[in-house]
């Protein structure tokens, strides 16, 4: 591990004043410390933000919820506002990691997780995310867990978060602050596809700090479901996951939100396709047609062709379960 300095600022302003090209913010450290131990990340300065006033969950004037970036995953999953109004998010968080990690992991940090690609973690192999231009051995190597949508010649890694898949479906907004002031980022724009610059996972500048995650007023609490398919029942990343939410008008779809995890460099959604299915009958046949359309552009690799059919079946199952879900408190 490369030697580093450590600071624990008492204010957001002080934290931002310490930022630089070789500094990193740290909260729970559940991902960054792993990267440092493997010599994948080598920051020269760690800025501990755990003392900053970003630990609250509260209602907004618009009827939504504002989640401080330092609220732990455990606190968030069991918070009464989240359990009652956004059960999809609570389900997704509880499907991820282990209780010990959820106790440490912060909500803001969850957004910033790096990929769990084995080549990215192995500093003895090439990886365009670690060393731009060095190559992507996953394309011709072991790629069972890798992307089938939105990948590029430079990278086929997938985003590992469960929480982010639900936030994508719920159309969250990320509040950040940097030297240029505060800005709000629609969740769909927060993470990036790899393209020619896979080393960039999101749209943040090096001086920007995640302050909060805002959820809009709830619309899908009654008919929502998070489905995670993985190799084992606990502490495993998704092969495919689905955050499905429906608003029904009798037996017709008044609104639909669906995001996929485990299949792309970011949570995968197609809002235009969702809008196209508005007004359709809420049936298994409709869900099958939606799944086929969403996956039409899939480009599987040698070892992960099974993900296409797996994702297709998971979408149908998640939407069907969301439709039949009972009324939430």
C-alpha positions as CSV (number, residue, x, y, z in Angstrom):
1,X,0.0,0.0,0.0
2,X,1.3,3.4,-0.9
3,X,1.9,5.8,2.0
4,X,-0.8,8.5,2.4
5,X,-1.7,11.4,4.6
6,X,-5.0,11.6,6.5
7,X,-7.3,14.5,7.3
8,X,-10.7,14.7,9.0
9,X,-12.3,18.1,8.2
10,X,-15.1,19.5,10.4
11,X,-17.0,21.2,7.6
12,X,-17.9,20.7,3.9
13,X,-15.9,23.8,3.0
14,X,-12.8,22.5,4.8
15,X,-13.2,19.1,3.0
16,X,-13.4,20.8,-0.4
17,X,-10.4,22.9,0.3
18,X,-8.3,19.8,0.7
19,X,-9.2,18.2,-2.6
20,X,-6.6,17.7,-5.3
21,X,-5.6,15.2,-8.1
22,X,-4.2,12.7,-5.6
23,X,-6.8,13.0,-2.8
24,X,-9.8,10.9,-2.2
25,X,-12.8,11.2,0.1
26,X,-13.4,8.3,2.4
27,X,-16.5,7.5,4.5
28,X,-17.1,3.8,5.3
29,X,-14.2,2.7,3.2
30,X,-15.8,-0.6,2.2
31,X,-14.6,-0.3,-1.4
32,X,-11.7,2.2,-1.4
33,X,-9.7,0.4,1.3
34,X,-10.0,-2.9,-0.7
35,X,-8.7,-1.0,-3.8
36,X,-5.8,0.4,-1.8
37,X,-4.8,-2.9,-0.4
38,X,-4.7,-4.4,-3.9
39,X,-2.7,-1.4,-5.2
40,X,-5.4,-0.6,-7.6
41,X,-6.0,2.8,-6.0
42,X,-3.0,4.8,-4.6
43,X,-4.3,8.1,-3.2
44,X,-1.7,10.3,-1.4
45,X,-4.3,11.9,0.8
46,X,-7.4,10.5,2.4
47,X,-10.1,13.1,3.4
48,X,-12.3,11.5,6.1
49,X,-15.8,13.0,5.7
50,X,-17.5,11.0,8.4
51,X,-17.8,14.1,10.7
52,X,-19.7,16.2,8.1
53,X,-23.4,17.0,8.7
54,X,-24.7,14.6,6.1
55,X,-26.3,11.9,8.3
56,X,-30.0,12.8,8.0
57,X,-33.0,11.4,6.2
58,X,-35.9,13.9,5.8
59,X,-38.9,14.8,3.8
60,X,-38.7,17.5,1.1
61,X,-41.3,20.2,0.4
62,X,-42.3,18.4,-2.8
63,X,-43.3,15.3,-0.9
64,X,-40.1,13.3,-1.6
65,X,-37.2,12.3,0.6
66,X,-33.6,13.7,1.0
67,X,-31.0,11.2,2.0
68,X,-27.7,12.5,3.4
69,X,-24.6,11.0,1.8
70,X,-23.4,9.6,5.1
71,X,-26.5,7.7,6.0
72,X,-25.4,4.1,6.3
73,X,-27.0,1.4,4.1
74,X,-28.5,-0.3,7.1
75,X,-30.0,2.9,8.5
76,X,-31.5,3.7,5.1
77,X,-33.0,0.3,4.4
78,X,-34.8,0.3,7.8
79,X,-35.7,3.9,7.9
80,X,-39.6,4.3,8.3
81,X,-39.8,6.7,5.4
82,X,-38.0,4.4,3.0
83,X,-39.7,1.2,4.2
84,X,-43.2,2.7,3.8
85,X,-42.8,4.9,0.7
86,X,-39.9,3.3,-1.2
87,X,-39.9,-0.4,-0.5
88,X,-38.1,-1.1,-3.8
89,X,-35.1,0.8,-2.4
90,X,-35.2,-1.0,0.9
91,X,-35.4,-4.4,-0.8
92,X,-32.4,-3.6,-3.1
93,X,-30.2,-2.5,-0.2
94,X,-31.0,-5.6,1.9
95,X,-30.1,-7.7,-1.2
96,X,-26.6,-6.3,-1.2
97,X,-23.4,-7.2,0.6
98,X,-23.6,-8.5,4.2
99,X,-25.0,-6.9,7.4
100,X,-21.5,-5.9,8.5
101,X,-20.7,-4.1,5.3
102,X,-24.2,-2.4,5.2
103,X,-23.5,-1.1,8.7
104,X,-20.3,0.6,7.4
105,X,-21.2,1.5,3.8
106,X,-22.5,5.0,3.2
107,X,-25.3,5.9,0.8
108,X,-23.1,8.4,-1.1
109,X,-20.2,5.9,-1.2
110,X,-22.5,3.2,-2.7
111,X,-22.9,5.4,-5.8
112,X,-19.1,5.5,-6.2
113,X,-18.3,1.8,-6.1
114,X,-15.8,0.7,-8.7
115,X,-16.4,-2.4,-10.8
116,X,-15.7,-5.9,-9.3
117,X,-14.1,-7.2,-12.5
118,X,-11.3,-9.6,-11.7
119,X,-9.0,-8.1,-14.2
120,X,-9.5,-4.6,-12.7
121,X,-8.5,-5.9,-9.3
122,X,-5.5,-7.9,-10.5
123,X,-2.7,-5.3,-11.0
124,X,-0.6,-7.9,-12.8
125,X,-3.0,-7.9,-15.8
126,X,-3.8,-5.2,-18.3
127,X,-7.0,-3.2,-17.6
128,X,-8.2,0.0,-19.4
129,X,-9.9,1.1,-16.2
130,X,-6.7,1.0,-14.3
131,X,-4.3,2.0,-17.0
132,X,-6.0,3.6,-20.0
133,X,-4.9,2.1,-23.3
134,X,-3.5,-1.1,-21.8
135,X,-6.3,-3.4,-23.1
136,X,-9.3,-5.3,-21.9
137,X,-8.4,-9.0,-21.3
138,X,-12.0,-9.8,-20.2
139,X,-13.3,-9.6,-23.8
140,X,-11.4,-12.8,-24.7
141,X,-10.9,-14.1,-21.2
142,X,-13.2,-15.1,-18.3
143,X,-16.3,-12.9,-18.9
144,X,-19.2,-14.8,-17.3
145,X,-20.0,-11.9,-15.0
146,X,-19.5,-9.2,-17.5
147,X,-21.7,-6.8,-19.5
148,X,-24.1,-7.7,-22.3
149,X,-25.4,-4.1,-22.8
150,X,-23.7,-0.8,-23.4
151,X,-20.1,-2.2,-23.4
152,X,-17.3,-1.0,-25.6
153,X,-14.1,-2.4,-27.0
154,X,-12.4,-0.8,-24.1
155,X,-14.4,-2.3,-21.3
156,X,-17.0,-4.9,-20.6
157,X,-17.2,-4.5,-16.8
158,X,-20.5,-4.1,-14.9
159,X,-21.6,-1.8,-12.1
160,X,-21.8,-3.8,-8.9
161,X,-24.4,-1.8,-6.8
162,X,-27.9,-3.1,-5.9
163,X,-28.9,0.2,-4.4
164,X,-28.1,2.1,-7.6
165,X,-30.4,-0.1,-9.7
166,X,-33.4,0.9,-7.5
167,X,-32.3,4.5,-7.5
168,X,-32.3,4.5,-11.3
169,X,-35.8,3.1,-11.4
170,X,-37.0,5.6,-8.8
171,X,-35.4,8.5,-10.9
172,X,-33.4,9.8,-8.0
173,X,-31.4,13.1,-8.2
174,X,-27.8,13.4,-6.8
175,X,-26.8,16.6,-5.0
176,X,-23.1,17.4,-5.2
177,X,-20.9,20.3,-4.3
178,X,-17.5,21.4,-5.6
179,X,-15.4,24.5,-6.0
180,X,-17.8,25.7,-8.6
181,X,-20.8,25.4,-6.3
182,X,-23.6,23.0,-5.9
183,X,-25.4,21.1,-8.7
184,X,-28.0,18.5,-9.1
185,X,-27.5,15.4,-11.4
186,X,-30.3,13.2,-12.7
187,X,-29.5,9.7,-11.7
188,X,-29.6,8.6,-15.3
189,X,-26.7,11.0,-16.0
190,X,-24.6,10.2,-13.0
191,X,-22.9,7.0,-14.1
192,X,-21.2,6.7,-17.5
193,X,-21.0,4.0,-20.1
194,X,-17.3,3.0,-20.8
195,X,-16.9,4.2,-24.4
196,X,-13.3,5.2,-25.0
197,X,-12.8,6.4,-21.4
198,X,-13.7,3.4,-19.1
199,X,-11.5,4.8,-16.3
200,X,-14.3,7.4,-15.6
201,X,-17.2,5.7,-13.9
202,X,-19.3,8.8,-13.3
203,X,-19.6,12.5,-14.2
204,X,-18.1,13.9,-11.0
205,X,-15.1,16.3,-11.0
206,X,-12.2,15.4,-8.6
207,X,-13.2,18.2,-6.3
208,X,-16.9,17.3,-6.1
209,X,-18.5,15.8,-3.0
210,X,-21.8,13.9,-2.9
211,X,-24.0,15.7,-0.4
212,X,-27.3,13.9,-0.7
213,X,-29.6,11.7,-2.8
214,X,-33.1,13.0,-3.5
215,X,-36.1,10.8,-4.2
216,X,-39.2,12.3,-5.9
217,X,-42.6,11.9,-4.3
218,X,-43.5,8.2,-4.2
219,X,-45.6,6.8,-7.0
220,X,-44.7,3.1,-7.0
221,X,-44.8,1.9,-3.4
222,X,-47.7,-0.4,-3.9
223,X,-46.5,-2.2,-7.0
224,X,-42.7,-2.6,-6.9
225,X,-40.2,-5.4,-6.6
226,X,-36.5,-6.0,-6.6
227,X,-35.3,-9.3,-7.9
228,X,-31.6,-10.3,-7.6
229,X,-30.3,-13.5,-9.3
230,X,-26.9,-14.6,-8.1
231,X,-24.7,-17.6,-7.7
232,X,-25.4,-18.0,-4.0
233,X,-28.0,-16.7,-1.5
234,X,-25.8,-14.3,0.4
235,X,-23.0,-11.8,-0.2
236,X,-22.7,-12.2,-4.0
237,X,-22.9,-9.7,-6.8
238,X,-25.8,-10.0,-9.2
239,X,-25.6,-11.9,-12.4
240,X,-28.8,-10.1,-13.2
241,X,-31.0,-7.9,-11.1
242,X,-34.2,-6.1,-11.8
243,X,-35.8,-3.1,-10.1
244,X,-39.4,-3.1,-11.3
245,X,-42.1,-0.5,-10.5
246,X,-45.7,-0.2,-11.9
247,X,-48.5,2.3,-11.5
248,X,-51.7,0.6,-12.6
249,X,-55.0,1.9,-13.9
250,X,-57.2,-1.2,-13.4
251,X,-55.6,-3.8,-15.6
252,X,-53.6,-1.4,-17.7
253,X,-50.1,0.1,-17.2
254,X,-50.4,3.8,-16.2
255,X,-46.6,4.1,-15.7
256,X,-43.7,1.7,-15.7
257,X,-40.1,2.0,-14.4
258,X,-37.6,-0.7,-14.8
259,X,-33.8,-0.8,-14.3
260,X,-31.4,-3.7,-14.8
261,X,-28.3,-4.5,-12.8
262,X,-25.4,-6.9,-13.5
263,X,-25.7,-6.3,-17.3
264,X,-23.9,-3.0,-18.0
265,X,-21.4,-0.4,-16.8
266,X,-24.3,1.5,-15.2
267,X,-27.9,0.6,-14.2
268,X,-29.7,0.0,-17.5
269,X,-32.9,1.8,-18.3
270,X,-34.8,2.8,-21.4
271,X,-37.4,5.5,-20.5
272,X,-38.6,5.8,-24.1
273,X,-39.5,2.1,-24.1
274,X,-41.2,2.4,-20.8
275,X,-43.3,5.3,-22.1
276,X,-44.2,3.2,-25.2
277,X,-45.7,0.5,-23.0
278,X,-47.9,3.0,-21.1
279,X,-51.5,2.1,-21.6
280,X,-50.8,-1.5,-22.5
281,X,-52.5,-4.4,-20.7
282,X,-50.7,-5.5,-17.6
283,X,-50.1,-9.1,-18.7
284,X,-47.3,-11.6,-18.9
285,X,-47.4,-11.3,-22.7
286,X,-46.9,-7.5,-22.4
287,X,-44.0,-8.0,-20.0
288,X,-42.4,-10.5,-22.4
289,X,-42.6,-8.1,-25.2
290,X,-41.1,-5.4,-23.1
291,X,-38.2,-7.7,-22.0
292,X,-37.5,-8.7,-25.6
293,X,-37.4,-5.0,-26.7
294,X,-35.2,-3.9,-23.9
295,X,-32.6,-6.7,-24.6
296,X,-32.7,-6.4,-28.4
297,X,-29.3,-4.7,-28.5
298,X,-27.6,-7.2,-26.2
299,X,-24.1,-8.2,-27.3
300,X,-23.1,-11.1,-25.1
301,X,-19.5,-12.5,-24.8
302,X,-18.4,-16.2,-25.0
303,X,-19.2,-17.0,-21.3
304,X,-22.2,-14.8,-20.6
305,X,-24.7,-15.6,-23.3
306,X,-26.9,-17.1,-20.7
307,X,-27.5,-13.6,-19.3
308,X,-29.7,-12.6,-22.2
309,X,-32.3,-15.3,-21.4
310,X,-31.8,-14.9,-17.7
311,X,-32.5,-11.2,-17.9
312,X,-35.5,-11.8,-20.1
313,X,-37.1,-14.2,-17.6
314,X,-36.1,-12.0,-14.7
315,X,-37.8,-8.9,-16.2
316,X,-41.0,-10.9,-16.7
317,X,-40.9,-12.3,-13.2
318,X,-40.1,-9.0,-11.5
319,X,-42.9,-7.1,-13.3
320,X,-45.4,-9.9,-12.6
321,X,-44.4,-9.9,-8.9
322,X,-44.7,-6.1,-8.8
323,X,-48.1,-6.3,-10.3
324,X,-49.4,-8.8,-7.7
325,X,-47.7,-7.2,-4.7
326,X,-49.9,-6.3,-1.7
327,X,-50.5,-2.7,-0.5
328,X,-47.6,-1.4,1.4
329,X,-48.2,0.4,4.8
